[in-house]
Amino acid sequence: MIAGRHALVTGGGSGVGRAIALALAGAGVAVTICGRREEALTEVASQNDRIIGIAADVTDETAMAALYEKAEAERGAIDIVVANAGMAGSAPAAKTTLADWQKTLDVNLTGAFLTVQPALEGMAERKAGRIVFIASTAGLKGYAYVAPYVAAKHGVVGLMRALAAETAKTGVTVNAVCPGFVETDMLAESVARIVEKTGRTPEEARASLSRTNPQGRLIQPEEVAETVVWLCSSAAESITGQAISVSGGETW
């Protein structure tokens, strides 16, 4: 049972983060979501009265510390952290600017670290806690034209494994969920880039992404969310240090 716990979900205003927040709230968890767009946070919070939104930038250490202070003062210690915030661009590695490289690592990798670091000491002292990174199959294999994203997500998986080793004796579990292509706004942006650069139709672009999944389909955000809920439950007490692929068999 996870009812009554307090969870932080970053990037909770849309896509996978939104689905995770709603699934946790539906399981009786008090959920604090964060993101940079207050209107998106407000919309998600309106869907369940267990959800509140606090605007914060995961790449800003001071902002994340303030988020923790505010959320814990209002709702108690954070028992579950889901580091979901992310972004992706697309370009050949030879044409990737240093600024684009750094931005991708800042959001996806440094942002993940800054999201979980404030929770580590308290969780260890309480000998309980769940940390879940939303990584990607790009953390388990390579994809062309998204070198910064692949590097960042491999870094997230490595960070997860390091923290799992550090916390294994404390009662805290640390895992990563690695989805394939998920039907979200981020995927729609990928489709638009494919259309622009290749001249394919949107339908052809979506089909090309679906074919990476041996099941021939796109992953739904709710599938990722239910995996997170399970990892946060008592049924997953022995699951730590794992990168769980939700990809229809694309990776394992």
C-alpha positions as CSV (number, residue, x, y, z in Angstrom):
1,M,0.0,0.0,0.0
2,I,1.2,3.5,-0.8
3,A,-1.8,5.5,0.3
4,G,-0.9,8.4,2.6
5,R,2.6,8.9,1.3
6,H,3.9,12.1,-0.2
7,A,5.4,12.0,-3.7
8,L,7.3,14.6,-5.8
9,V,6.9,14.3,-9.6
10,T,8.9,16.6,-11.8
11,G,7.7,17.5,-15.3
12,G,4.3,16.8,-13.9
13,G,2.4,19.2,-16.1
14,S,2.1,17.0,-19.2
15,G,2.8,13.6,-20.8
16,V,4.3,10.9,-18.7
17,G,4.7,13.1,-15.6
18,R,1.0,14.0,-15.7
19,A,0.0,10.3,-16.0
20,I,2.3,9.4,-13.1
21,A,0.9,12.1,-10.9
22,L,-2.7,11.1,-11.6
23,A,-1.9,7.4,-11.0
24,L,-0.2,8.0,-7.7
25,A,-3.0,10.4,-6.6
26,G,-5.5,7.7,-7.6
27,A,-3.6,5.3,-5.3
28,G,-4.1,7.7,-2.3
29,V,-0.7,9.4,-2.5
30,A,-0.4,13.2,-1.8
31,V,1.4,14.4,-5.0
32,T,3.4,17.5,-5.5
33,I,4.2,18.2,-9.1
34,C,6.6,20.7,-10.5
35,G,7.4,22.2,-13.8
36,R,8.1,25.6,-15.4
37,R,4.5,26.3,-16.7
38,E,2.1,27.1,-13.9
39,E,-0.9,26.9,-16.1
40,A,-0.1,23.2,-16.9
41,L,0.4,22.4,-13.3
42,T,-2.9,24.0,-12.4
43,E,-4.7,21.9,-15.0
44,V,-3.3,18.6,-13.7
45,A,-4.0,19.6,-10.1
46,S,-7.6,20.3,-11.0
47,Q,-8.0,16.6,-11.9
48,N,-7.4,15.3,-8.3
49,D,-7.5,17.2,-5.0
50,R,-4.5,15.2,-3.8
51,I,-2.3,17.0,-6.3
52,I,-0.7,20.4,-5.9
53,G,1.6,22.2,-8.2
54,I,4.7,24.3,-7.5
55,A,6.6,25.9,-10.3
56,A,10.3,25.2,-10.3
57,D,13.2,24.6,-12.7
58,V,14.9,21.3,-12.1
59,T,18.2,22.7,-13.4
60,D,18.2,25.4,-10.6
61,E,19.7,24.0,-7.3
62,T,18.2,26.9,-5.3
63,A,14.8,26.5,-6.8
64,M,14.7,22.8,-6.0
65,A,15.8,23.4,-2.4
66,A,13.0,25.9,-2.1
67,L,10.5,23.5,-3.6
68,Y,11.4,20.8,-1.1
69,E,11.2,23.3,1.8
70,K,7.7,24.5,0.7
71,A,6.3,21.0,-0.1
72,E,7.5,19.4,3.0
73,A,6.4,22.2,5.3
74,E,2.9,21.9,3.8
75,R,2.6,18.1,3.4
76,G,5.3,16.4,5.3
77,A,8.4,14.6,4.3
78,I,8.7,13.4,0.7
79,D,8.6,9.6,0.6
80,I,8.6,9.1,-3.2
81,V,10.6,11.0,-5.8
82,V,9.9,10.6,-9.5
83,A,12.6,12.4,-11.6
84,N,10.7,12.7,-14.8
85,A,11.5,16.1,-16.3
86,G,13.2,15.9,-19.6
87,M,13.7,17.3,-23.1
88,A,15.1,16.2,-26.4
89,G,16.3,17.8,-29.6
90,S,17.5,16.2,-32.9
91,A,20.6,16.9,-35.0
92,P,23.5,14.9,-36.4
93,A,26.3,14.8,-33.8
94,A,28.6,16.8,-36.1
95,K,26.1,19.6,-36.2
96,T,25.2,19.6,-32.5
97,T,26.2,22.9,-30.8
98,L,27.8,22.9,-27.4
99,A,24.9,24.9,-26.2
100,D,22.4,22.3,-27.3
101,W,24.6,19.5,-25.8
102,Q,24.8,21.3,-22.5
103,K,21.1,22.2,-22.3
104,T,20.2,18.5,-22.9
105,L,22.5,17.3,-20.1
106,D,21.4,20.1,-17.8
107,V,17.7,19.2,-18.0
108,N,17.9,15.4,-18.3
109,L,20.9,14.5,-16.1
110,T,21.8,17.3,-13.8
111,G,18.1,18.0,-13.3
112,A,17.6,14.4,-12.3
113,F,20.4,14.7,-9.8
114,L,19.1,18.0,-8.3
115,T,15.6,16.4,-8.1
116,V,16.7,13.5,-5.9
117,Q,19.6,14.8,-3.9
118,P,17.6,16.8,-1.3
119,A,15.6,13.6,-0.5
120,L,18.5,11.2,0.1
121,E,19.6,12.1,3.6
122,G,16.0,12.1,5.0
123,M,15.1,8.9,3.3
124,A,18.2,7.1,4.7
125,E,17.4,8.4,8.2
126,R,13.8,7.2,8.0
127,K,15.0,3.9,6.4
128,A,12.3,4.2,3.8
129,G,11.8,5.8,0.4
130,R,11.3,5.3,-3.2
131,I,13.3,7.0,-6.0
132,V,12.3,6.4,-9.6
133,F,14.1,8.0,-12.6
134,I,12.2,8.1,-15.8
135,A,15.0,7.4,-18.3
136,S,14.4,5.9,-21.7
137,T,15.4,3.1,-24.0
138,A,18.0,5.7,-25.0
139,G,19.6,5.0,-21.7
140,L,20.0,1.3,-22.8
141,K,21.0,1.6,-26.5
142,G,22.0,4.2,-29.0
143,Y,19.8,6.1,-31.4
144,A,21.1,8.2,-34.3
145,Y,20.7,12.0,-34.3
146,V,20.1,12.4,-30.6
147,A,23.6,12.0,-29.2
148,P,23.1,14.4,-26.3
149,Y,19.9,12.8,-25.2
150,V,21.4,9.3,-25.4
151,A,24.4,10.4,-23.4
152,A,22.2,12.1,-20.8
153,K,19.9,9.1,-20.4
154,H,22.8,6.7,-20.1
155,G,24.0,9.0,-17.4
156,V,20.6,8.8,-15.6
157,V,20.8,5.0,-15.6
158,G,24.3,5.2,-14.2
159,L,23.3,7.6,-11.5
160,M,20.4,5.3,-10.6
161,R,22.8,2.4,-10.2
162,A,25.2,4.4,-8.1
163,L,22.5,5.6,-5.7
164,A,21.0,2.1,-5.5
165,A,24.4,0.8,-4.4
166,E,24.7,3.6,-1.8
167,T,21.2,3.1,-0.3
168,A,20.8,-0.7,-0.5
169,K,21.1,-1.1,3.3
170,T,18.8,1.8,4.2
171,G,15.4,0.6,3.1
172,V,15.4,3.0,0.2
173,T,15.0,1.7,-3.4
174,V,16.3,3.4,-6.5
175,N,15.2,2.3,-10.0
176,A,14.7,3.6,-13.5
177,V,11.9,3.1,-15.9
178,C,13.0,3.1,-19.5
179,P,10.2,3.6,-22.0
180,G,10.4,3.3,-25.7
181,F,8.5,5.9,-27.8
182,V,5.6,7.2,-25.7
183,E,2.6,8.9,-27.2
184,T,3.1,12.4,-25.7
185,D,3.6,16.0,-26.8
186,M,7.4,15.2,-26.9
187,L,6.7,12.5,-29.4
188,A,4.5,14.8,-31.5
189,E,7.5,17.2,-31.6
190,S,9.7,14.3,-32.9
191,V,7.1,13.5,-35.5
192,A,7.1,17.1,-36.7
193,R,10.9,17.1,-37.0
194,I,10.8,13.9,-39.0
195,V,8.2,15.4,-41.3
196,E,10.2,18.6,-41.7
197,K,13.5,16.9,-42.4
198,T,12.4,13.9,-44.5
199,G,9.2,15.1,-46.3
200,R,7.3,12.1,-44.9
201,T,3.7,12.5,-43.9
202,P,2.9,12.6,-40.1
203,E,1.3,9.1,-40.5
204,E,4.5,7.7,-42.1
205,A,6.6,9.3,-39.4
206,R,4.5,7.8,-36.6
207,A,4.7,4.5,-38.2
208,S,8.4,4.6,-38.4
209,L,8.6,5.2,-34.7
210,S,6.1,2.5,-33.9
211,R,8.2,0.0,-35.8
212,T,11.0,0.3,-33.3
213,N,8.7,-1.5,-30.9
214,P,8.4,-5.2,-31.8
215,Q,4.8,-5.0,-30.8
216,G,4.4,-2.4,-33.5
217,R,2.8,0.3,-31.4
218,L,3.6,3.4,-29.3
219,I,3.8,3.1,-25.5
220,Q,1.0,4.8,-23.6
221,P,1.8,7.2,-20.7
222,E,-0.4,5.2,-18.4
223,E,1.7,2.1,-18.9
224,V,4.8,4.0,-17.6
225,A,2.7,5.3,-14.7
226,E,1.5,1.9,-13.6
227,T,5.1,0.7,-13.6
228,V,6.1,3.6,-11.4
229,V,3.2,2.9,-9.0
230,W,4.3,-0.8,-8.7
231,L,7.9,0.3,-8.0
232,C,6.6,2.5,-5.2
233,S,4.6,-0.3,-3.6
234,S,5.5,-2.8,-0.9
235,A,5.4,-5.5,-3.6
236,A,8.7,-4.0,-5.0
237,E,10.7,-3.8,-1.8
238,S,13.4,-6.1,-3.2
239,I,13.6,-4.3,-6.6
240,T,16.5,-1.8,-6.6
241,G,19.2,-0.8,-9.1
242,Q,17.0,-1.9,-12.0
243,A,16.5,-0.3,-15.4
244,I,13.1,-1.6,-16.4
245,S,12.4,-1.4,-20.1
246,V,8.8,-0.6,-21.1
247,S,9.3,-1.0,-24.8
248,G,7.4,-4.0,-26.1
249,G,10.7,-5.9,-26.3
250,E,12.8,-3.3,-28.1
251,T,15.4,-3.5,-25.2
252,W,15.8,-5.7,-22.2
